[in-house]
Amino acid sequence: MLVTYDAKIEKILNDDKLLMRTVDVQFAKMIRKREQDLKSFNNFWDYLQYGLGKPHSLEDSKGKKDEGYYGISLTDNYRLIVKPKCKTNDSESLKECEEVIIIGVKDYHGKNEKWLMP
């Protein structure tokens, strides 16, 4: 699967030294690991079915779907936020989805959501 980056974080994720200055070394390693996990699958549906990093669709604090975004565990609280590049979020579309965009790293637990990147 092709992994691309949101424009806000593209510079950071294309430069390992800058990534390690932005987040600590452990986060940088986990981000790279999840990125490699994603790349090793043919499509996003297969990745979801395999379950590396416990991928799950996101919901905002009001319980509404955060349309099309998924969280992938990096640590207990922080998630890699990704968006599959496909028409819809149904299983057929996800089976054809061969590209995912990394949006950032976020702790969305509790009242105060905290972005680590961007």
N, CA, C and O atoms as CSV, one atom per row, in Angstrom:
chain,resi,resn,atom,element,x,y,z
A,1,MET,N,N,0.856,-1.172,0.000
A,1,MET,CA,C,0.000,0.000,0.000
A,1,MET,C,C,0.904,1.237,0.000
A,1,MET,O,O,1.974,1.241,0.609
A,2,LEU,N,N,0.467,2.250,-0.672
A,2,LEU,CA,C,1.196,3.509,-0.735
A,2,LEU,C,C,0.842,4.347,0.486
A,2,LEU,O,O,-0.333,4.507,0.817
A,3,VAL,N,N,1.866,4.886,1.159
A,3,VAL,CA,C,1.669,5.754,2.318
A,3,VAL,C,C,2.157,7.146,1.953
A,3,VAL,O,O,3.312,7.335,1.571
A,4,THR,N,N,1.253,8.124,2.075
A,4,THR,CA,C,1.609,9.515,1.836
A,4,THR,C,C,1.332,10.309,3.107
A,4,THR,O,O,0.783,9.779,4.073
A,5,TYR,N,N,1.714,11.579,3.099
A,5,TYR,CA,C,1.584,12.413,4.295
A,5,TYR,C,C,0.757,13.656,4.010
A,5,TYR,O,O,0.763,14.188,2.900
A,6,ASP,N,N,0.051,14.102,5.030
A,6,ASP,CA,C,-0.634,15.377,4.974
A,6,ASP,C,C,0.422,16.472,4.809
A,6,ASP,O,O,1.519,16.366,5.355
A,7,ALA,N,N,0.094,17.506,4.066
A,7,ALA,CA,C,1.053,18.576,3.769
A,7,ALA,C,C,1.642,19.213,5.030
A,7,ALA,O,O,2.786,19.667,5.011
A,8,LYS,N,N,0.878,19.253,6.119
A,8,LYS,CA,C,1.343,19.881,7.365
A,8,LYS,C,C,2.506,19.126,8.006
A,8,LYS,O,O,3.312,19.724,8.719
A,9,ILE,N,N,2.599,17.821,7.759
A,9,ILE,CA,C,3.641,17.023,8.409
A,9,ILE,C,C,4.594,16.350,7.429
A,9,ILE,O,O,5.489,15.612,7.843
A,10,GLU,N,N,4.412,16.593,6.155
A,10,GLU,CA,C,5.218,15.926,5.139
A,10,GLU,C,C,6.719,16.169,5.355
A,10,GLU,O,O,7.516,15.233,5.278
A,11,LYS,N,N,7.097,17.408,5.621
A,11,LYS,CA,C,8.512,17.742,5.815
A,11,LYS,C,C,9.090,16.970,7.005
A,11,LYS,O,O,10.210,16.466,6.933
A,12,ILE,N,N,8.343,16.879,8.079
A,12,ILE,CA,C,8.800,16.181,9.282
A,12,ILE,C,C,8.991,14.692,9.004
A,12,ILE,O,O,10.014,14.117,9.375
A,13,LEU,N,N,8.013,14.072,8.357
A,13,LEU,CA,C,8.071,12.623,8.145
A,13,LEU,C,C,9.020,12.218,7.023
A,13,LEU,O,O,9.348,11.039,6.895
A,14,ASN,N,N,9.461,13.159,6.221
A,14,ASN,CA,C,10.448,12.848,5.187
A,14,ASN,C,C,11.881,13.038,5.674
A,14,ASN,O,O,12.824,12.816,4.915
A,15,ASP,N,N,12.054,13.445,6.925
A,15,ASP,CA,C,13.381,13.714,7.478
A,15,ASP,C,C,13.468,13.081,8.873
A,15,ASP,O,O,12.883,13.592,9.828
A,16,ASP,N,N,14.206,11.961,8.984
A,16,ASP,CA,C,14.285,11.245,10.267
A,16,ASP,C,C,14.831,12.110,11.401
A,16,ASP,O,O,14.346,12.019,12.528
A,17,LYS,N,N,15.828,12.942,11.124
A,17,LYS,CA,C,16.391,13.796,12.177
A,17,LYS,C,C,15.361,14.808,12.670
A,17,LYS,O,O,15.239,15.048,13.871
A,18,LEU,N,N,14.630,15.393,11.742
A,18,LEU,CA,C,13.586,16.348,12.117
A,18,LEU,C,C,12.466,15.643,12.879
A,18,LEU,O,O,11.917,16.197,13.831
A,19,LEU,N,N,12.130,14.437,12.466
A,19,LEU,CA,C,11.111,13.655,13.170
A,19,LEU,C,C,11.520,13.410,14.616
A,19,LEU,O,O,10.704,13.566,15.525
A,20,MET,N,N,12.785,13.025,14.840
A,20,MET,CA,C,13.249,12.751,16.203
A,20,MET,C,C,13.376,14.018,17.042
A,20,MET,O,O,13.357,13.942,18.271
A,21,ARG,N,N,13.506,15.188,16.401
A,21,ARG,CA,C,13.491,16.451,17.149
A,21,ARG,C,C,12.063,16.873,17.486
A,21,ARG,O,O,11.828,17.556,18.483
A,22,THR,N,N,11.113,16.464,16.649
A,22,THR,CA,C,9.714,16.835,16.850
A,22,THR,C,C,9.058,15.964,17.918
A,22,THR,O,O,8.328,16.457,18.777
A,23,VAL,N,N,9.328,14.669,17.850
A,23,VAL,CA,C,8.822,13.712,18.839
A,23,VAL,C,C,10.032,12.965,19.393
A,23,VAL,O,O,11.102,12.996,18.785
A,24,ASP,N,N,9.886,12.303,20.521
A,24,ASP,CA,C,11.055,11.592,21.040
A,24,ASP,C,C,11.367,10.349,20.204
A,24,ASP,O,O,10.579,9.955,19.344
A,25,VAL,N,N,12.503,9.749,20.459
A,25,VAL,CA,C,13.001,8.634,19.654
A,25,VAL,C,C,12.030,7.455,19.659
A,25,VAL,O,O,11.838,6.818,18.623
A,26,GLN,N,N,11.416,7.152,20.801
A,26,GLN,CA,C,10.468,6.032,20.881
A,26,GLN,C,C,9.255,6.258,19.980
A,26,GLN,O,O,8.806,5.339,19.294
A,27,PHE,N,N,8.726,7.482,19.984
A,27,PHE,CA,C,7.609,7.803,19.097
A,27,PHE,C,C,8.037,7.677,17.644
A,27,PHE,O,O,7.311,7.116,16.823
A,28,ALA,N,N,9.214,8.199,17.328
A,28,ALA,CA,C,9.713,8.131,15.955
A,28,ALA,C,C,9.808,6.675,15.498
A,28,ALA,O,O,9.431,6.355,14.371
A,29,LYS,N,N,10.301,5.805,16.352
A,29,LYS,CA,C,10.413,4.375,16.007
A,29,LYS,C,C,9.041,3.751,15.791
A,29,LYS,O,O,8.849,2.970,14.859
A,30,MET,N,N,8.089,4.096,16.650
A,30,MET,CA,C,6.745,3.526,16.511
A,30,MET,C,C,6.045,4.050,15.255
A,30,MET,O,O,5.335,3.304,14.581
A,31,ILE,N,N,6.245,5.319,14.947
A,31,ILE,CA,C,5.653,5.881,13.730
A,31,ILE,C,C,6.195,5.146,12.512
A,31,ILE,O,O,5.437,4.750,11.627
A,32,ARG,N,N,7.514,4.965,12.473
A,32,ARG,CA,C,8.134,4.260,11.342
A,32,ARG,C,C,7.672,2.809,11.270
A,32,ARG,O,O,7.480,2.269,10.181
A,33,LYS,N,N,7.491,2.174,12.435
A,33,LYS,CA,C,7.017,0.784,12.452
A,33,LYS,C,C,5.609,0.691,11.865
A,33,LYS,O,O,5.339,-0.174,11.032
A,34,ARG,N,N,4.719,1.576,12.295
A,34,ARG,CA,C,3.342,1.548,11.786
A,34,ARG,C,C,3.305,1.889,10.298
A,34,ARG,O,O,2.495,1.345,9.547
A,35,GLU,N,N,4.183,2.789,9.885
A,35,GLU,CA,C,4.270,3.140,8.477
A,35,GLU,C,C,4.681,1.904,7.653
A,35,GLU,O,O,4.110,1.644,6.594
A,36,GLN,N,N,5.658,1.160,8.139
A,36,GLN,CA,C,6.085,-0.059,7.450
A,36,GLN,C,C,4.982,-1.121,7.474
A,36,GLN,O,O,4.794,-1.847,6.498
A,37,ASP,N,N,4.259,-1.207,8.587
A,37,ASP,CA,C,3.127,-2.143,8.667
A,37,ASP,C,C,2.123,-1.844,7.557
A,37,ASP,O,O,1.683,-2.748,6.845
A,38,LEU,N,N,1.768,-0.572,7.418
A,38,LEU,CA,C,0.801,-0.170,6.385
A,38,LEU,C,C,1.310,-0.513,4.988
A,38,LEU,O,O,0.559,-1.022,4.156
A,39,LYS,N,N,2.579,-0.234,4.736
A,39,LYS,CA,C,3.161,-0.481,3.414
A,39,LYS,C,C,3.191,-1.969,3.055
A,39,LYS,O,O,3.226,-2.327,1.878
A,40,SER,N,N,3.177,-2.823,4.064
A,40,SER,CA,C,3.303,-4.255,3.798
A,40,SER,C,C,2.001,-4.915,3.332
A,40,SER,O,O,1.996,-6.093,2.976
A,41,PHE,N,N,0.917,-4.167,3.335
A,41,PHE,CA,C,-0.369,-4.711,2.901
A,41,PHE,C,C,-0.746,-4.166,1.526
A,41,PHE,O,O,-0.319,-3.078,1.137
A,42,ASN,N,N,-1.552,-4.940,0.794
A,42,ASN,CA,C,-1.999,-4.523,-0.540
A,42,ASN,C,C,-3.071,-3.448,-0.496
A,42,ASN,O,O,-3.135,-2.586,-1.372
A,43,ASN,N,N,-3.923,-3.504,0.543
A,43,ASN,CA,C,-5.006,-2.534,0.647
A,43,ASN,C,C,-5.362,-2.303,2.112
A,43,ASN,O,O,-4.941,-3.058,2.988
A,44,PHE,N,N,-6.136,-1.263,2.368
A,44,PHE,CA,C,-6.451,-0.893,3.749
A,44,PHE,C,C,-7.373,-1.910,4.420
A,44,PHE,O,O,-7.283,-2.117,5.630
A,45,TRP,N,N,-8.234,-2.529,3.673
A,45,TRP,CA,C,-9.129,-3.548,4.239
A,45,TRP,C,C,-8.315,-4.697,4.837
A,45,TRP,O,O,-8.598,-5.140,5.950
A,46,ASP,N,N,-7.316,-5.177,4.111
A,46,ASP,CA,C,-6.468,-6.254,4.627
A,46,ASP,C,C,-5.756,-5.826,5.906
A,46,ASP,O,O,-5.633,-6.605,6.851
A,47,TYR,N,N,-5.289,-4.580,5.923
A,47,TYR,CA,C,-4.632,-4.059,7.124
A,47,TYR,C,C,-5.597,-4.063,8.305
A,47,TYR,O,O,-5.234,-4.487,9.403
A,48,LEU,N,N,-6.819,-3.594,8.085
A,48,LEU,CA,C,-7.824,-3.589,9.160
A,48,LEU,C,C,-8.097,-4.999,9.669
A,48,LEU,O,O,-8.215,-5.215,10.875
A,49,GLN,N,N,-8.197,-5.951,8.757
A,49,GLN,CA,C,-8.504,-7.322,9.137
A,49,GLN,C,C,-7.365,-7.950,9.930
A,49,GLN,O,O,-7.610,-8.729,10.851
A,50,TYR,N,N,-6.130,-7.623,9.585
A,50,TYR,CA,C,-4.977,-8.181,10.292
A,50,TYR,C,C,-4.831,-7.579,11.681
A,50,TYR,O,O,-4.458,-8.276,12.625
A,51,GLY,N,N,-5.122,-6.284,11.813
A,51,GLY,CA,C,-5.216,-5.654,13.123
A,51,GLY,C,C,-3.932,-5.145,13.752
A,51,GLY,O,O,-3.913,-4.905,14.959
A,52,LEU,N,N,-2.857,-4.968,12.993
A,52,LEU,CA,C,-1.627,-4.435,13.585
A,52,LEU,C,C,-1.874,-3.034,14.127
A,52,LEU,O,O,-2.363,-2.168,13.402
A,53,GLY,N,N,-1.543,-2.803,15.387
A,53,GLY,CA,C,-1.759,-1.487,15.991
A,53,GLY,C,C,-3.196,-1.208,16.361
A,53,GLY,O,O,-3.551,-0.068,16.659
A,54,LYS,N,N,-4.029,-2.234,16.346
A,54,LYS,CA,C,-5.440,-2.104,16.716
A,54,LYS,C,C,-6.139,-0.946,15.988
A,54,LYS,O,O,-6.667,-0.045,16.639
A,55,PRO,N,N,-6.148,-0.958,14.657
A,55,PRO,CA,C,-6.780,0.143,13.925
A,55,PRO,C,C,-8.277,0.211,14.204
A,55,PRO,O,O,-8.957,-0.811,14.307
A,56,HIS,N,N,-8.772,1.437,14.322
A,56,HIS,CA,C,-10.193,1.639,14.612
A,56,HIS,C,C,-10.637,2.974,14.046
A,56,HIS,O,O,-9.863,3.930,13.989
A,57,SER,N,N,-11.895,3.027,13.628
A,57,SER,CA,C,-12.409,4.291,13.111
A,57,SER,C,C,-12.569,5.264,14.280
A,57,SER,O,O,-12.833,4.858,15.412
A,58,LEU,N,N,-12.408,6.530,13.990
A,58,LEU,CA,C,-12.460,7.550,15.045
A,58,LEU,C,C,-13.860,8.100,15.216
A,58,LEU,O,O,-14.640,8.181,14.267
A,59,GLU,N,N,-14.155,8.472,16.435
A,59,GLU,CA,C,-15.406,9.142,16.757
A,59,GLU,C,C,-15.059,10.376,17.552
A,59,GLU,O,O,-14.139,10.351,18.369
A,60,ASP,N,N,-15.783,11.459,17.323
A,60,ASP,CA,C,-15.506,12.658,18.113
A,60,ASP,C,C,-16.174,12.537,19.489
A,60,ASP,O,O,-16.848,11.545,19.767
A,61,SER,N,N,-15.994,13.510,20.314
A,61,SER,CA,C,-16.483,13.461,21.691
A,61,SER,C,C,-18.003,13.380,21.788
A,61,SER,O,O,-18.535,13.029,22.841
A,62,LYS,N,N,-18.706,13.698,20.706
A,62,LYS,CA,C,-20.161,13.629,20.718
A,62,LYS,C,C,-20.675,12.305,20.176
A,62,LYS,O,O,-21.883,12.096,20.065
A,63,GLY,N,N,-19.751,11.413,19.840
A,63,GLY,CA,C,-20.161,10.102,19.356
A,63,GLY,C,C,-20.432,10.032,17.872
A,63,GLY,O,O,-20.823,8.979,17.368
A,64,LYS,N,N,-20.235,11.129,17.156
A,64,LYS,CA,C,-20.433,11.108,15.713
A,64,LYS,C,C,-19.178,10.599,15.035
A,64,LYS,O,O,-18.068,10.837,15.512
A,65,LYS,N,N,-19.346,9.910,13.945
A,65,LYS,CA,C,-18.195,9.403,13.205
A,65,LYS,C,C,-17.328,10.554,12.715
A,65,LYS,O,O,-17.835,11.535,12.171
A,66,ASP,N,N,-16.041,10.432,12.907
A,66,ASP,CA,C,-15.081,11.361,12.320
A,66,ASP,C,C,-14.794,10.787,10.946
A,66,ASP,O,O,-13.822,10.055,10.756
A,67,GLU,N,N,-15.622,11.114,10.017
A,67,GLU,CA,C,-15.753,10.454,8.723
A,67,GLU,C,C,-14.439,10.118,8.032
A,67,GLU,O,O,-13.695,11.000,7.603
A,68,GLY,N,N,-14.179,8.844,7.937
A,68,GLY,CA,C,-13.070,8.358,7.140
A,68,GLY,C,C,-11.720,8.310,7.826
A,68,GLY,O,O,-10.748,7.870,7.211
A,69,TYR,N,N,-11.617,8.741,9.064
A,69,TYR,CA,C,-10.339,8.732,9.763
A,69,TYR,C,C,-10.236,7.507,10.661
A,69,TYR,O,O,-11.227,7.026,11.210
A,70,TYR,N,N,-9.003,7.017,10.796
A,70,TYR,CA,C,-8.733,5.855,11.635
A,70,TYR,C,C,-7.580,6.158,12.574
A,70,TYR,O,O,-6.666,6.906,12.228
A,71,GLY,N,N,-7.627,5.576,13.760
A,71,GLY,CA,C,-6.543,5.674,14.719
A,71,GLY,C,C,-5.808,4.345,14.775
A,71,GLY,O,O,-6.430,3.282,14.749
A,72,ILE,N,N,-4.481,4.407,14.852
A,72,ILE,CA,C,-3.638,3.215,14.977
A,72,ILE,C,C,-2.754,3.440,16.188
A,72,ILE,O,O,-2.066,4.457,16.267
A,73,SER,N,N,-2.757,2.510,17.134
A,73,SER,CA,C,-2.040,2.677,18.394
A,73,SER,C,C,-0.533,2.803,18.214
A,73,SER,O,O,0.098,2.028,17.495
A,74,LEU,N,N,0.021,3.806,18.892
A,74,LEU,CA,C,1.471,3.963,19.009
A,74,LEU,C,C,1.898,3.683,20.447
A,74,LEU,O,O,2.869,2.965,20.686
A,75,THR,N,N,1.160,4.259,21.404
A,75,THR,CA,C,1.381,4.034,22.834
A,75,THR,C,C,0.007,3.854,23.464
A,75,THR,O,O,-0.997,3.725,22.763
A,76,ASP,N,N,-0.028,3.848,24.791
A,76,ASP,CA,C,-1.311,3.702,25.476
A,76,ASP,C,C,-2.308,4.777,25.065
A,76,ASP,O,O,-3.485,4.481,24.862
A,77,ASN,N,N,-1.853,6.021,24.940
A,77,ASN,CA,C,-2.758,7.127,24.645
A,77,ASN,C,C,-2.642,7.696,23.240
A,77,ASN,O,O,-3.630,8.190,22.696
A,78,TYR,N,N,-1.479,7.640,22.650
A,78,TYR,CA,C,-1.277,8.288,21.354
A,78,TYR,C,C,-1.582,7.365,20.192
A,78,TYR,O,O,-1.280,6.172,20.219
A,79,ARG,N,N,-2.199,7.957,19.154
A,79,ARG,CA,C,-2.591,7.222,17.953
A,79,ARG,C,C,-2.047,7.915,16.713
A,79,ARG,O,O,-1.990,9.142,16.638
A,80,LEU,N,N,-1.652,7.104,15.749
A,80,LEU,CA,C,-1.326,7.600,14.424
A,80,LEU,C,C,-2.659,7.780,13.713
A,80,LEU,O,O,-3.426,6.825,13.591
A,81,ILE,N,N,-2.944,8.978,13.247
A,81,ILE,CA,C,-4.217,9.263,12.592
A,81,ILE,C,C,-4.001,9.157,11.084
A,81,ILE,O,O,-3.137,9.826,10.516
A,82,VAL,N,N,-4.802,8.304,10.449
A,82,VAL,CA,C,-4.678,8.081,9.017
A,82,VAL,C,C,-6.042,8.222,8.349
A,82,VAL,O,O,-7.089,8.091,8.984
A,83,LYS,N,N,-5.991,8.492,7.054
A,83,LYS,CA,C,-7.220,8.560,6.261
A,83,LYS,C,C,-6.983,7.757,4.989
A,83,LYS,O,O,-6.143,8.126,4.169
A,84,PRO,N,N,-7.724,6.655,4.818
A,84,PRO,CA,C,-7.618,5.911,3.561
A,84,PRO,C,C,-8.115,6.774,2.408
A,84,PRO,O,O,-9.127,7.465,2.529
A,85,LYS,N,N,-7.411,6.729,1.311
A,85,LYS,CA,C,-7.798,7.526,0.149
A,85,LYS,C,C,-8.710,6.669,-0.725
A,85,LYS,O,O,-8.262,5.987,-1.646
A,86,CYS,N,N,-10.012,6.727,-0.404
A,86,CYS,CA,C,-11.007,5.966,-1.143
A,86,CYS,C,C,-12.315,6.748,-1.169
A,86,CYS,O,O,-12.489,7.726,-0.442
A,87,LYS,N,N,-13.225,6.297,-2.019
A,87,LYS,CA,C,-14.479,7.024,-2.227
A,87,LYS,C,C,-15.375,6.997,-0.996
A,87,LYS,O,O,-15.886,8.034,-0.574
A,88,THR,N,N,-15.564,5.829,-0.428
A,88,THR,CA,C,-16.409,5.676,0.754
A,88,THR,C,C,-15.692,4.796,1.763
A,88,THR,O,O,-14.582,4.328,1.508
A,89,ASN,N,N,-16.321,4.569,2.907
A,89,ASN,CA,C,-15.720,3.723,3.937
A,89,ASN,C,C,-16.348,2.342,4.011
A,89,ASN,O,O,-16.168,1.637,5.004
A,90,ASP,N,N,-17.082,1.943,2.981
A,90,ASP,CA,C,-17.643,0.596,3.007
A,90,ASP,C,C,-16.545,-0.420,2.688
A,90,ASP,O,O,-15.486,-0.061,2.171
A,91,SER,N,N,-16.803,-1.661,2.994
A,91,SER,CA,C,-15.780,-2.699,2.848
A,91,SER,C,C,-15.286,-2.847,1.412
A,91,SER,O,O,-14.098,-3.080,1.188
A,92,GLU,N,N,-16.175,-2.718,0.451
A,92,GLU,CA,C,-15.755,-2.847,-0.952
A,92,GLU,C,C,-14.774,-1.748,-1.344
A,92,GLU,O,O,-13.780,-2.008,-2.022
A,93,SER,N,N,-15.051,-0.543,-0.924
A,93,SER,CA,C,-14.169,0.573,-1.234
A,93,SER,C,C,-12.829,0.425,-0.514
A,93,SER,O,O,-11.780,0.726,-1.083
A,94,LEU,N,N,-12.865,-0.038,0.738
A,94,LEU,CA,C,-11.623,-0.238,1.496
A,94,LEU,C,C,-10.780,-1.371,0.917
A,94,LEU,O,O,-9.554,-1.354,1.031
A,95,LYS,N,N,-11.432,-2.355,0.296
A,95,LYS,CA,C,-10.692,-3.446,-0.358
A,95,LYS,C,C,-9.942,-2.953,-1.588
A,95,LYS,O,O,-8.939,-3.542,-1.990
A,96,GLU,N,N,-10.432,-1.873,-2.181
A,96,GLU,CA,C,-9.785,-1.295,-3.353
A,96,GLU,C,C,-8.829,-0.164,-2.988
A,96,GLU,O,O,-8.114,0.349,-3.849
A,97,CYS,N,N,-8.815,0.220,-1.728
A,97,CYS,CA,C,-8.005,1.343,-1.263
A,97,CYS,C,C,-6.537,0.931,-1.131
A,97,CYS,O,O,-6.172,0.138,-0.262
A,98,GLU,N,N,-5.713,1.487,-2.010
A,98,GLU,CA,C,-4.292,1.144,-2.015
A,98,GLU,C,C,-3.415,2.317,-1.604
A,98,GLU,O,O,-2.203,2.301,-1.824
A,99,GLU,N,N,-4.030,3.338,-1.003
A,99,GLU,CA,C,-3.272,4.490,-0.519
A,99,GLU,C,C,-3.883,4.993,0.781
A,99,GLU,O,O,-5.104,5.050,0.932
A,100,VAL,N,N,-3.017,5.352,1.709
A,100,VAL,CA,C,-3.453,5.916,2.980
A,100,VAL,C,C,-2.615,7.162,3.251
A,100,VAL,O,O,-1.420,7.199,2.958
A,101,ILE,N,N,-3.266,8.189,3.818
A,101,ILE,CA,C,-2.599,9.447,4.127
A,101,ILE,C,C,-2.412,9.537,5.642
A,101,ILE,O,O,-3.378,9.414,6.394
A,102,ILE,N,N,-1.184,9.750,6.087
A,102,ILE,CA,C,-0.928,9.954,7.512
A,102,ILE,C,C,-1.218,11.420,7.818
A,102,ILE,O,O,-0.627,12.322,7.223
A,103,ILE,N,N,-2.142,11.641,8.759
A,103,ILE,CA,C,-2.583,12.984,9.122
A,103,ILE,C,C,-1.763,13.546,10.275
A,103,ILE,O,O,-1.463,14.740,10.301
A,104,GLY,N,N,-1.400,12.691,11.228
A,104,GLY,CA,C,-0.621,13.159,12.373
A,104,GLY,C,C,-0.645,12.174,13.513
A,104,GLY,O,O,-1.051,11.024,13.350
A,105,VAL,N,N,-0.204,12.636,14.681
A,105,VAL,CA,C,-0.188,11.841,15.912
A,105,VAL,C,C,-0.968,12.618,16.958
A,105,VAL,O,O,-0.733,13.807,17.175
A,106,LYS,N,N,-1.905,11.923,17.606
A,106,LYS,CA,C,-2.829,12.620,18.501
A,106,LYS,C,C,-3.196,11.752,19.696
A,106,LYS,O,O,-3.308,10.531,19.591
A,107,ASP,N,N,-3.381,12.420,20.849
A,107,ASP,CA,C,-3.998,11.802,22.017
A,107,ASP,C,C,-5.403,12.378,22.088
A,107,ASP,O,O,-5.573,13.548,22.428
A,108,TYR,N,N,-6.408,11.576,21.774
A,108,TYR,CA,C,-7.777,12.078,21.754
A,108,TYR,C,C,-8.591,11.560,22.935
A,108,TYR,O,O,-9.821,11.608,22.912
A,109,HIS,N,N,-7.915,11.071,23.954
A,109,HIS,CA,C,-8.597,10.566,25.144
A,109,HIS,C,C,-8.855,11.712,26.120
A,109,HIS,O,O,-8.042,12.627,26.241
A,110,GLY,N,N,-9.967,11.656,26.798
A,110,GLY,CA,C,-10.295,12.669,27.777
A,110,GLY,C,C,-10.823,13.942,27.159
A,110,GLY,O,O,-11.158,13.981,25.975
A,111,LYS,N,N,-10.894,14.985,27.969
A,111,LYS,CA,C,-11.481,16.255,27.528
A,111,LYS,C,C,-10.543,17.051,26.636
A,111,LYS,O,O,-10.994,17.730,25.714
A,112,ASN,N,N,-9.259,16.977,26.895
A,112,ASN,CA,C,-8.295,17.784,26.145
A,112,ASN,C,C,-7.576,16.941,25.127
A,112,ASN,O,O,-6.709,16.136,25.469
A,113,GLU,N,N,-7.937,17.127,23.867
A,113,GLU,CA,C,-7.241,16.436,22.798
A,113,GLU,C,C,-5.904,17.108,22.573
A,113,GLU,O,O,-5.814,18.336,22.578
A,114,LYS,N,N,-4.854,16.305,22.373
A,114,LYS,CA,C,-3.521,16.867,22.209
A,114,LYS,C,C,-2.871,16.296,20.970
A,114,LYS,O,O,-2.685,15.084,20.858
A,115,TRP,N,N,-2.518,17.184,20.023
A,115,TRP,CA,C,-1.790,16.782,18.826
A,115,TRP,C,C,-0.302,16.826,19.140
A,115,TRP,O,O,0.208,17.837,19.622
A,116,LEU,N,N,0.386,15.735,18.867
A,116,LEU,CA,C,1.829,15.715,18.968
A,116,LEU,C,C,2.434,16.164,17.636
A,116,LEU,O,O,3.480,16.813,17.597
A,117,MET,N,N,1.760,15.808,16.562
A,117,MET,CA,C,2.056,16.266,15.201
A,117,MET,C,C,0.714,16.411,14.516
A,117,MET,O,O,-0.088,15.492,14.680
A,118,PRO,N,N,0.388,17.380,13.818
A,118,PRO,CA,C,1.067,18.630,13.505
A,118,PRO,C,C,1.050,19.583,14.638
A,118,PRO,O,O,1.585,20.686,14.525
